[in-house]
Amino acid sequence: MASYQSISEIQLKLKSSIVQSINTELRKHCTKVVQEYLYETVYKTYVPKGEHSYDRTMELLNAVTVGEITVGTKYVTFEVYIDSEKIQPSITSDPSDWNQHASVYPTDVSEYIPMWVEEGTTGSLWDRDGAHYMEQAYLQLNQGDLARALAESLRSMGWNVITL
């Protein structure tokens, strides 16, 4: 059992444990939740088939990113997003093959892929409704899931966390 000389020492240790939990367990947990919604609402709902189908790169799924944390005096924040830099265009020279993450002209459109999949598109060759995977993941994480994951991580470090 650790021994502390003041409340300030306990606060510093707790803050350090929270940052450690975010950098290890919560990053993984947030990534997993977003990837599960993305897989269920995008990859699983449509599987390319047939002579003119395309090969999936899975780059959108692998672009789920948890940004750097910001530590304040009473808060710790971080952002979960799709890093479009991890989505690369592939422009083919064969007119019978599909460009990937590029238009038919061929223009790199990889930076728009996360927005188009989340919010949907109209007026394109392949109009679609939005999958809203980030919205659904946010709601799950915000409705206690993230707090439970943090509490579990802190408990594993020896903190007596009580959830209500």
PESULUR-V281283 format. One line per field, one symbol per residue. ss: DSSP state (a for helix, b for strand, c for the rest). psi: psi as a letter, one per 40 degrees, with the letter a starting at -180 (. if undefined). burial: b if it has 9 or more other ideal C-beta (glycine too) atoms within 8 Angstrom, else e. A space follows every 50 residues. Layout:
ss: ???
psi: ???
burial: ???
This chain:
ss: ccccccaaaaaaaaaaaaaaaaaaaaaaaaaaaaaaaaaaaaaccccccc ccccccccaaaacbbbcccbbccccbbccbbbcaaacccbcccccccccb cbcccccbcaaaaaaaaaabbccccccbbcccaaaaaaaaaaaaaaaaaa aaaaaacccccccc
psi: hihieidddddddddddddddddcddddddddddddddddecdddhhhii dfiihhdedddeehhhaiihhadeihiihhihheeehhihhieheeihih fiiedhhhedeeddddddeiiieadgiiiidfdddddddddefedddddd dddddeeeighhi.
burial: eeeeeeeebbeebbbebbbbbbebbbbebbbebbbbbbbbbbbeeeeeee eeeeeebebbbebbbbeebeeeeeebebebebebebbebbeeeeeeeebb bbeeebebbbeebbebbbebbeeeeeeeeebbbbebbbebbeeebbebbb bbbbbebeeeeeee
